[in-house]
Amino acid sequence: MEPSVVTTTSSIQDLAARVVDLRKQYGVGGTLVTALDGVSLDVRAGEFTAVMGPSGSGKSTLIHCMAALDSPTSGQIVLGGVDISHLGDKELTRLRRDKVGFVFQAYNLVPTLNARENIELPAAIAGRHVDPAWFDIVIGAVGLRDRLKHHPNELSGGQQQRVACARALVSRPEIVFADEPTGNLDSRASHEVLEFLRMSVDRFHQTIVMVTHDPVAAAYTDRVVFLADGKVVDELRDPTASAVLECMKLASREATGRASGG
């Protein structure tokens, strides 16, 4: 049932994900830390969304909870029309395998496997075969057709991250989460990875939610959501790098003001 507490112009059928009043706390007593403080967010299907904010704002915690890699303290998460808030471990494992792709900052490739084997690994673990036609489309798009037999240590950082992106896409997930995917890359490699993510949205109608601290990276997206102190504080559609930078400065000043009691 569609949560009545959310006001949105999107119907639930248009959404790849919905978060309602999400809260995440770590520790107890004097060590209690609130990473998410009542976040509500809709993610439209076929859209590229960036999540930004100062260090400690909760952006990585948010997508880890949305991807079922971490459990919220309270609130509701709906992925692909499924309320995951009360699923058991086996059901969450199946959901992550069938509906979610994830791209990590550190690539997370298996060093003893070549590029093809790394890309096919999630399907192999699930006991499924990769669709050869779809695999060929993804490999062509990622531009690594001549590197499939190379191991990670034989690839550049940008090539490794494109392997990781292909791995996330080859299972045709309903949504891909990317946590600082260009954080370890130089500007050229970052451009290659971001172009591929942008193309996967435009050509394959993939839904992507990306955490980034870089205004240039955010400018590749359709929408930027800004967090501060575990709350959504602003949103920007059709972003440019300069507009994102201005929003980041404003969010930082507001967070500083709240911290100082101003």
C-alpha positions in Angstrom: 0.0 0.0 0.0 1.3 3.4 -0.9 2.4 5.3 2.3 -0.1 8.1 3.0 2.6 10.2 4.8 4.4 10.9 1.5 3.4 13.8 -0.7 4.6 13.2 -4.2 3.6 13.8 -7.8 4.9 10.4 -8.8 2.7 7.3 -8.6 4.2 4.3 -6.9 4.4 2.6 -10.4 6.8 5.3 -11.6 9.2 4.7 -8.7 12.2 2.5 -8.5 12.6 3.2 -4.8 10.8 5.0 -2.0 12.1 5.9 1.5 9.7 7.1 4.2 10.9 8.6 7.5 14.1 6.6 7.5 16.1 6.7 10.7 19.4 5.1 11.5 21.2 5.3 14.9 24.5 3.8 16.1 25.6 3.3 19.7 23.7 3.9 22.9 23.6 6.5 25.6 26.4 9.0 25.4 27.8 7.3 22.3 24.5 7.5 20.3 25.0 8.8 16.8 22.1 9.6 14.5 23.2 9.0 10.9 19.7 9.4 9.4 17.1 11.5 11.0 13.7 11.1 9.2 14.7 10.9 5.5 11.9 10.6 3.0 12.8 10.3 -0.7 11.3 9.1 -4.0 13.6 7.8 -6.7 12.0 7.7 -10.2 12.6 4.7 -12.5 15.0 5.4 -15.3 16.6 8.4 -13.6 20.1 9.2 -12.4 20.1 10.7 -8.9 23.1 12.0 -7.0 23.2 12.1 -3.2 25.5 14.8 -1.8 26.4 16.4 1.6 29.2 17.1 4.0 31.2 14.3 5.6 28.9 12.6 8.2 25.7 13.8 6.6 24.4 10.2 6.2 24.7 9.9 2.4 26.5 6.5 2.3 24.3 5.2 5.2 21.3 6.1 3.2 22.2 4.1 0.1 23.5 1.2 2.1 20.1 1.0 3.8 18.3 1.4 0.5 20.4 -1.4 -1.0 19.6 -3.7 2.0 23.3 -3.8 2.9 22.5 -2.2 6.3 19.3 -2.2 8.4 17.6 1.1 9.4 16.5 1.7 13.0 13.0 2.6 11.8 11.2 3.8 8.7 10.1 2.2 5.4 12.1 1.3 2.3 10.3 0.1 -0.9 12.3 -1.3 -3.8 10.7 -2.3 -7.0 7.3 -2.2 -5.3 8.5 -4.5 -2.5 8.5 -3.2 1.1 11.8 -4.5 2.3 11.5 -3.2 5.9 10.3 -6.5 7.4 12.0 -9.1 5.0 14.0 -11.9 6.5 17.7 -12.6 5.7 16.9 -15.1 2.9 14.4 -12.7 1.3 16.9 -9.8 1.5 19.6 -11.9 0.0 17.3 -12.8 -2.9 16.3 -9.2 -3.3 19.9 -7.9 -3.4 20.8 -10.6 -6.0 17.8 -10.1 -8.2 16.9 -6.4 -8.0 20.0 -4.5 -6.9 23.4 -3.7 -8.3 26.1 -2.0 -6.3 29.3 -0.2 -7.4 31.8 0.4 -4.6 34.5 3.0 -4.5 37.2 0.4 -4.1 36.0 -1.7 -7.1 35.8 -4.9 -5.1 37.0 -7.1 -7.9 38.4 -10.6 -7.2 42.1 -10.4 -8.1 42.4 -14.1 -9.2 39.5 -13.7 -11.8 39.8 -12.0 -15.1 37.4 -9.2 -16.2 34.8 -11.5 -17.8 34.8 -13.8 -14.7 34.4 -10.8 -12.4 31.5 -9.5 -14.4 29.8 -12.9 -14.4 30.5 -13.7 -10.8 27.2 -12.6 -9.2 25.3 -14.7 -11.7 27.6 -17.6 -11.2 27.1 -17.4 -7.4 23.3 -17.3 -7.9 23.5 -20.4 -10.2 22.3 -18.4 -13.3 23.6 -18.0 -16.8 24.2 -14.5 -18.1 22.2 -13.7 -21.3 24.9 -13.7 -24.0 23.2 -11.0 -26.0 22.8 -8.7 -23.0 26.4 -9.4 -21.9 27.6 -8.4 -25.4 25.6 -5.1 -25.2 27.0 -4.2 -21.8 30.6 -5.0 -22.7 30.3 -3.0 -25.9 28.9 -0.1 -23.9 31.6 -0.3 -21.2 34.3 -0.4 -23.9 36.3 -3.3 -22.5 35.8 -5.9 -25.2 39.5 -6.4 -25.6 40.2 -6.5 -21.9 38.0 -9.4 -20.8 40.9 -11.8 -20.3 42.9 -9.3 -18.2 43.1 -9.6 -14.5 42.5 -6.6 -12.3 46.2 -5.9 -11.8 46.5 -5.6 -15.6 43.8 -2.9 -15.8 43.9 0.8 -15.0 41.7 2.1 -12.2 39.2 3.4 -14.7 39.0 0.1 -16.4 38.6 -1.8 -13.1 35.7 0.5 -12.2 34.1 0.0 -15.6 34.3 -3.8 -15.0 32.6 -3.1 -11.6 29.9 -1.1 -13.4 29.4 -3.9 -16.0 29.1 -6.4 -13.1 26.4 -4.3 -11.5 24.4 -4.0 -14.8 24.8 -7.5 -16.3 22.1 -8.9 -14.1 19.6 -6.2 -15.2 18.9 -4.9 -11.7 15.9 -2.6 -11.1 18.2 -0.1 -9.4 22.0 0.4 -9.2 23.6 2.1 -6.2 27.1 3.6 -6.6 29.0 4.8 -3.5 31.7 7.4 -4.6 32.4 5.3 -7.8 35.0 7.9 -9.0 36.6 8.6 -5.6 39.8 6.7 -6.4 40.1 7.8 -10.0 41.8 10.6 -11.9 39.8 13.1 -13.9 40.0 11.2 -17.2 39.1 7.8 -15.7 36.3 9.6 -13.7 34.9 10.9 -17.0 34.9 7.5 -18.6 33.0 5.9 -15.7 30.5 8.8 -15.4 29.9 8.7 -19.2 29.1 5.0 -18.9 26.7 5.5 -16.0 25.0 8.3 -17.9 24.7 6.2 -21.0 23.3 3.2 -19.0 20.5 5.5 -18.0 19.9 7.0 -21.4 20.3 3.8 -23.5 19.2 1.1 -21.1 16.8 3.1 -18.9 18.7 2.0 -15.8 17.9 3.6 -12.5 21.1 4.8 -10.6 21.6 6.4 -7.2 25.1 7.7 -6.7 26.8 9.1 -3.7 29.4 11.7 -4.6 31.2 14.7 -3.2 32.2 16.1 -6.6 30.1 18.8 -8.3 31.4 17.8 -11.7 30.3 14.2 -11.2 26.9 15.4 -9.9 26.4 17.4 -13.1 26.1 14.1 -15.0 22.9 13.3 -13.2 19.3 14.3 -13.6 18.8 15.3 -10.0 20.8 16.0 -6.9 19.5 15.5 -3.3 21.5 17.2 -0.6 21.8 15.8 3.0 23.0 17.5 6.1 22.9 16.1 9.6 21.0 13.1 8.4 18.2 15.1 6.8 17.2 16.0 3.2 17.8 19.8 3.1 17.6 20.6 -0.6 17.2 19.2 -4.2 18.3 20.4 -7.6 17.1 19.1 -11.0 19.1 19.3 -14.2 22.2 20.2 -12.2 25.3 22.1 -13.4 28.6 21.9 -11.6 28.4 25.6 -10.6 24.8 25.3 -9.3 25.7 22.2 -7.3 28.7 24.0 -5.8 26.5 26.9 -4.7 24.0 24.5 -3.1 26.8 22.7 -1.3 28.2 25.9 0.1 24.7 26.9 1.3 24.1 23.5 3.0 27.5 23.7 4.6 26.8 27.2 6.0 23.4 26.1 7.3 25.0 23.0 9.0 27.7 25.2 10.6 25.0 27.6 11.8 23.0 24.8 13.4 26.1 23.3 15.0 27.0 26.7 16.6 23.5 27.3 17.7 23.0 30.2 15.3 
